[in-house]
Amino acid sequence: MHFTLADLITDITQNGAESGASLVELEISETDKGVNGNPEFRFVVRDNGKGMSPEGLKRAMDPFVTDGIKHPNRKVGLGIPFLIQTAEQSGGGWDIKSRKAGTEGSLDDGFLGEGGHGTMATAWFDAGNVDTPPIGDISGMFRTIILFEGPEEVHISRTRKGGAGDLAYEVRKSELIDALGNLEDTQSLILLDQYLRSLEDEE
């Protein structure tokens, strides 16, 4: 069970990181006036991984289906189904698209892979709805996502307008490696955490 939106986003982003993607993009935006006129929290996760066929995507939305590979001991897969349920119950919505590698497509469709493939998940939540989970630790979530094994590049874009103050920044895994070196080194991890928290606290 996910207790915060940050937990949910981490799970969805991990799917992209484990899809054979070399690039994963995460966009997070908060605004005090969303599409329904209420405060809104929105995220988009894109990857250039192997993607899914329409049938595969349909199976991924079924909480009682799992491939038995990612989590061998798990009988059900709750990442995407829980995203859908949480978004709908919180007065928001969702959109998930995927295109399997090797099928015809275009980058104009929003996919990152050469020839236009991968998966793109979008979800938005009414931040004022009592059924919307708390946002959680955004900086800690970014740190976890940057350290996922697999993708050579992780690109994070973060904006916030109104509420606790305006924010706008971007983070790239490759630039952090250039600045800090091996991100698994203890000192690098400390500096990475401090840097991400300084960005989030900036007003």
C-alpha positions as CSV (number, residue, x, y, z in Angstrom):
1,M,0.0,0.0,0.0
2,H,1.2,3.5,-0.8
3,F,0.9,6.1,2.0
4,T,2.0,9.1,-0.1
5,L,2.0,10.3,-3.6
6,A,5.8,10.2,-3.6
7,D,5.6,6.4,-2.9
8,L,3.2,6.0,-5.8
9,I,5.4,8.0,-8.2
10,T,8.5,6.0,-7.1
11,D,6.8,2.8,-8.0
12,I,5.6,4.0,-11.4
13,T,9.0,5.4,-12.2
14,Q,10.7,2.1,-11.2
15,N,8.6,0.4,-13.8
16,G,10.2,2.6,-16.4
17,A,13.7,2.1,-15.0
18,E,13.2,-1.7,-15.2
19,S,11.9,-1.6,-18.7
20,G,15.3,-1.6,-20.4
21,A,15.1,2.2,-20.8
22,S,18.2,4.3,-21.2
23,L,16.3,7.5,-20.4
24,V,13.5,8.1,-17.9
25,E,11.9,11.5,-17.5
26,L,9.8,12.6,-14.6
27,E,7.8,15.9,-14.5
28,I,6.1,17.0,-11.3
29,S,4.0,20.1,-11.1
30,E,1.8,21.7,-8.4
31,T,-0.6,24.6,-8.9
32,D,-3.1,26.3,-6.8
33,K,-5.6,26.3,-9.7
34,G,-5.7,23.2,-11.8
35,V,-8.1,22.1,-14.6
36,N,-11.1,22.0,-12.2
37,G,-10.2,25.2,-10.5
38,N,-8.9,23.4,-7.4
39,P,-5.3,23.0,-6.3
40,E,-3.7,20.2,-8.4
41,F,-0.7,17.9,-8.1
42,R,0.3,16.3,-11.4
43,F,3.1,14.0,-12.6
44,V,4.2,12.5,-15.9
45,V,6.7,9.6,-16.2
46,R,8.1,8.8,-19.7
47,D,10.7,6.2,-20.6
48,N,12.2,4.9,-23.8
49,G,12.0,1.3,-22.7
50,K,10.7,-1.7,-24.6
51,G,7.1,-0.6,-24.2
52,M,3.9,-2.7,-24.2
53,S,1.5,-3.9,-26.8
54,P,-2.2,-2.8,-26.3
55,E,-2.8,-6.3,-24.8
56,G,0.2,-6.0,-22.5
57,L,-0.9,-2.5,-21.3
58,K,-4.4,-3.9,-20.5
59,R,-2.9,-6.7,-18.5
60,A,-0.7,-4.2,-16.6
61,M,-3.9,-2.4,-15.5
62,D,-5.3,-5.6,-14.0
63,P,-4.4,-5.9,-10.3
64,F,-4.7,-9.6,-10.5
65,V,-2.1,-10.1,-13.2
66,T,1.6,-10.2,-12.8
67,D,4.4,-11.4,-15.1
68,G,6.1,-13.2,-12.3
69,I,9.5,-11.8,-13.3
70,K,9.9,-8.4,-11.6
71,H,8.6,-9.7,-8.3
72,P,8.7,-13.5,-8.4
73,N,6.8,-14.0,-5.1
74,R,4.1,-11.4,-5.9
75,K,0.8,-12.8,-7.0
76,V,-0.7,-9.5,-8.1
77,G,0.7,-6.3,-9.6
78,L,-0.7,-3.1,-7.9
79,G,1.5,-0.3,-9.3
80,I,-0.7,0.9,-12.2
81,P,-4.0,-0.3,-10.8
82,F,-3.4,1.6,-7.6
83,L,-2.4,4.7,-9.5
84,I,-5.7,4.5,-11.4
85,Q,-7.7,4.0,-8.3
86,T,-6.0,6.7,-6.3
87,A,-6.3,9.3,-9.1
88,E,-10.0,8.6,-9.6
89,Q,-10.9,8.5,-5.9
90,S,-9.1,11.8,-5.3
91,G,-11.1,13.7,-7.9
92,G,-8.3,13.6,-10.5
93,G,-7.5,11.4,-13.5
94,W,-5.0,9.5,-15.4
95,D,-3.7,8.6,-18.8
96,I,-1.3,5.8,-19.7
97,K,0.1,5.1,-23.2
98,S,2.6,2.6,-24.3
99,R,4.1,1.5,-27.7
100,K,6.2,-1.6,-28.0
101,A,9.6,-1.3,-29.6
102,G,9.6,-2.3,-33.3
103,T,6.1,-1.0,-34.0
104,E,5.5,2.1,-36.2
105,G,5.2,5.3,-34.4
106,S,6.5,8.9,-34.1
107,L,8.3,10.9,-31.5
108,D,5.6,13.5,-31.9
109,D,3.3,11.2,-30.0
110,G,5.3,12.0,-26.9
111,F,7.3,8.8,-26.7
112,L,11.1,9.0,-26.2
113,G,12.5,6.0,-27.9
114,E,14.0,6.0,-31.4
115,G,11.0,5.5,-33.7
116,G,8.7,6.5,-30.9
117,H,8.4,3.7,-28.3
118,G,8.2,3.3,-24.5
119,T,5.6,4.1,-21.9
120,M,4.1,7.4,-20.7
121,A,2.0,7.6,-17.6
122,T,0.3,10.8,-16.5
123,A,-1.8,11.3,-13.4
124,W,-3.3,14.3,-11.6
125,F,-4.9,14.7,-8.2
126,D,-7.1,17.3,-6.5
127,A,-4.8,18.4,-3.8
128,G,-7.7,19.6,-1.7
129,N,-9.6,16.3,-1.8
130,V,-9.8,14.5,1.5
131,D,-9.1,11.2,-0.4
132,T,-5.8,12.5,-1.9
133,P,-2.8,11.0,-0.1
134,P,-0.2,13.4,1.3
135,I,2.5,14.4,-1.1
136,G,5.3,12.9,1.0
137,D,9.1,13.4,0.8
138,I,9.7,14.8,-2.7
139,S,13.5,15.3,-2.3
140,G,13.9,11.8,-0.9
141,M,11.8,10.4,-3.8
142,F,14.1,12.2,-6.4
143,R,17.2,10.7,-4.7
144,T,15.8,7.2,-4.9
145,I,14.8,7.6,-8.5
146,I,18.2,9.0,-9.5
147,L,19.8,6.0,-7.9
148,F,17.7,3.4,-9.7
149,E,19.8,0.9,-11.6
150,G,19.4,0.7,-15.4
151,P,18.8,4.1,-17.0
152,E,21.9,6.0,-18.1
153,E,20.0,9.2,-17.8
154,V,17.2,10.4,-15.5
155,H,15.8,13.8,-16.2
156,I,13.6,15.4,-13.5
157,S,11.6,18.6,-13.9
158,R,9.8,20.2,-10.9
159,T,7.5,23.2,-10.8
160,R,5.2,24.6,-8.1
161,K,3.1,27.7,-8.4
162,G,1.3,29.2,-5.4
163,G,0.8,27.4,-2.1
164,A,4.1,27.0,-0.3
165,G,5.9,29.2,-2.8
166,D,6.9,29.1,-6.4
167,L,9.6,26.6,-7.5
168,A,11.1,25.7,-10.9
169,Y,14.2,23.5,-11.3
170,E,15.6,20.6,-13.3
171,V,17.9,17.8,-12.4
172,R,19.8,15.4,-14.6
173,K,21.6,12.3,-13.4
174,S,24.5,12.8,-15.8
175,E,25.2,16.3,-14.5
176,L,25.1,15.0,-10.9
177,I,27.6,12.3,-11.8
178,D,29.9,14.9,-13.4
179,A,29.7,17.0,-10.3
180,L,29.8,14.4,-7.5
181,G,31.4,11.4,-9.2
182,N,30.2,7.9,-8.1
183,L,26.7,8.5,-6.6
184,E,27.0,5.4,-4.5
185,D,29.9,6.8,-2.5
186,T,28.9,7.8,1.0
187,Q,30.0,11.4,0.7
188,S,28.4,11.8,-2.7
189,L,25.1,10.4,-1.3
190,I,25.2,13.0,1.5
191,L,25.9,15.8,-0.9
192,L,23.2,14.6,-3.3
193,D,20.7,14.6,-0.5
194,Q,21.7,18.1,0.7
195,Y,21.5,19.4,-2.9
196,L,18.1,18.0,-3.6
197,R,16.7,19.3,-0.4
198,S,18.1,22.8,-1.0
199,L,16.3,22.9,-4.3
200,E,13.0,21.9,-2.8
201,D,13.3,24.3,0.1
202,E,14.1,27.2,-2.3
203,E,11.4,29.9,-2.5
